[in-house]
Amino acid sequence: AHGVIDAPGGGLVIERFLPILDDFREHPDGWADIAVVVTQLDARICSDPDSPGLAVMPIAALFGGDMLVLDYRSAADNPPVGRWDHEVSDDFQPVVRPVMADFAALAHQVTGAA
């Protein structure tokens, strides 16, 4: 089905990829801009309150409220793709389940490229 990716434990339905907009205030999809979503999730996607960066970066909204994320905690240069669990993640304790080895694997599956 369109928008479904294979993942451990079953398929995940991608509702939308999050855009990076020049001016989210002026764009009709500004509410979905990565910067806006990061602000909404705040401490629930950070591992360390003293770190200036994010532990996980949301890249897509999944059906049911979870997010597809790049998990920088395990590999800063080529982070794996994971599913951020909105029900059990807490401030400075993001819970991310593995989905794919990296963004290239996700792009390959989404586009069907050989």
C-alpha positions in Angstrom: 0.0 0.0 0.0 1.1 3.6 -0.7 2.7 5.2 2.4 3.4 1.9 4.2 7.0 0.9 4.9 8.2 -2.5 6.1 9.5 -2.4 9.7 10.3 -4.9 12.4 7.0 -5.9 14.0 4.9 -4.9 10.9 4.3 -2.1 8.5 4.3 1.6 9.4 1.9 4.0 7.8 3.6 7.3 6.9 1.0 10.1 7.1 3.4 12.8 5.8 7.1 13.7 5.6 7.9 16.8 7.5 9.0 19.7 5.3 11.7 22.3 5.9 10.2 25.6 4.9 11.7 29.0 4.4 8.9 30.7 6.4 6.6 28.3 8.2 4.5 31.2 9.4 3.4 32.1 5.9 3.1 28.6 4.5 -0.2 26.6 4.7 1.7 23.5 5.8 3.8 25.5 8.3 2.4 23.5 11.2 4.2 20.4 9.9 7.6 22.1 9.5 10.4 20.2 11.2 11.3 23.2 13.4 7.7 23.5 14.6 7.4 19.8 15.3 10.7 19.8 17.2 9.4 22.7 19.3 6.2 20.8 20.1 8.0 17.6 21.1 10.7 19.5 23.0 12.4 17.5 25.8 10.7 14.3 24.7 13.2 14.0 21.8 16.3 15.1 23.7 18.5 12.7 25.8 20.5 15.3 27.7 19.2 18.6 29.1 22.6 20.1 28.7 23.2 19.2 25.1 22.7 21.9 22.5 21.6 19.3 19.8 18.8 16.8 19.4 19.1 13.1 20.2 16.5 12.3 17.6 15.3 14.3 14.6 11.7 13.8 13.4 11.4 13.4 9.6 7.9 12.0 9.2 4.6 11.7 11.0 3.3 8.1 11.4 -0.3 7.0 11.8 -1.2 6.9 15.5 1.0 9.7 16.7 4.5 8.3 16.5 7.3 9.8 14.4 9.8 8.4 12.0 13.1 9.8 13.3 16.9 9.9 12.6 18.5 8.6 15.8 21.7 10.5 16.3 22.5 8.8 19.6 24.1 5.7 17.9 25.6 7.3 14.8 26.1 11.0 14.3 27.4 10.7 10.7 24.8 8.3 9.3 22.0 7.8 11.8 19.7 4.9 11.7 15.9 5.5 11.1 13.7 4.6 14.0 10.1 4.9 15.3 9.8 7.4 18.2 7.1 6.1 20.5 5.0 9.0 21.7 3.2 6.9 24.4 6.3 5.9 26.4 8.8 8.6 25.6 9.3 11.1 28.5 11.3 14.2 29.1 15.0 13.4 28.3 14.1 9.7 27.7 13.1 9.3 24.1 12.1 5.7 23.2 13.0 4.8 19.7 12.5 1.4 18.1 14.8 0.5 15.1 13.3 0.6 11.7 16.1 0.8 9.1 19.9 1.1 8.9 19.9 4.6 7.5 18.0 7.3 5.5 19.2 5.8 2.2 17.5 2.5 3.1 14.3 4.4 3.8 14.5 6.4 0.6 15.1 3.2 -1.3 12.0 1.6 0.2 9.8 4.7 -0.2 10.7 5.3 -3.8 11.0 1.7 -4.9 14.3 2.5 -6.5 16.4 -0.5 -7.5 
